[in-house]
Amino acid sequence: MSQVTVYTTQHCPYCLSAKSLLARKGVTAIEIDVETSPQRLAEMLQRSQRRTVPQIFIGDRHVGGFDDLASLDRKGELDALLQA
C-alpha cells in the first residue's frame, strides 16, 4: 500500500473528512500538523504550491485537498492509487 501523507490543522473539518475517508479505506496516513510547525508549513507550500489544508499526497503524487480525494473515490480511482 502506498504511503499517504496529509498536511492538516487541528480545527479543519475538511481534514477530518479526509482522514475519515482514508480510515474507511484502511489507510493509516502520516498526519503533519502545519499549525504547530512553520517548517512543515513551508514544506507543504513547496510540495503542493497551495496554502489550504488538507493537502494530501499518495506516495509522491499530490492528490490535492479533500474534494479532490473524494472525487477520486467517487470515480473509483482512489483504491488503485492506494494500492500502487
N, C-alpha and C positions, 0 to 999 in steps of 0.2 A: 504494500500500500504506500502511496506517495506521502511524503511529509507535508503537512498542512500548517501554515503559519498565518495567524490572524493578529493584525495590529488593532488594538482596541483602546477604549477608555472605560472607566468603571460605570458610568451612568448613561451609556449609549444603548437605546432599545434595539437598534439595528445590529449592534454587536451581539447582544443576547440572542436575537433571532438567528444570526449566522451560526453561533456556537450551538444552538439548539438543533438546527438543521443538520449540522455536521455530526452531532452526537447521535441523532436518529440514524445516520448512515454508519455508525460505529467508529467514527473518527475521533481521536483524541488530538486536538490541534495544539500546537505551541502558541500560547497566547502571550503577546507582548503589549503591556500597558504603556502607551506613549505619554500618558499624563504624568507618570512618575519619573520619566527619564527623557530629558531633552536630546540625549544622544540617540535614543531609539526613535524619537520623532523625526530627527534628521535622517536616520536610516530609512524610515518609512517613506519620507518625502523623496529621497533619492531613488529608492526602488520602484515606487509606484507613480511618481510625478503627481500625486494627489494629496490633498490636505485633510480629507474627511476620513472618518472611521466608520465601519471597519475597512481595512484593506486586507484582502485575502490572497494568499499565494498557495498554489498546489505544486509542490516541487519548486521549480524556478519560474513557473508560469504565473503571471499576475492575472488573477481572475477578476478583480475589481472589488466592489462592495457587496452588501447583502442582496440587493436587487439583481446584480449580475449572477451571483451564486444561485439564487432561487430560479432565475431564468434558465441556467444550465440544467438545473434539476428538472424543471418542467419539460424541457426539450429531450430529457433522457440522456444528456451528455455528461452529467456530473459523475456518475458511477464509473464510467470509463476513465475519466481523468484521475479519479481517486485510485484506481487500480493500476495505472501506468507506472 
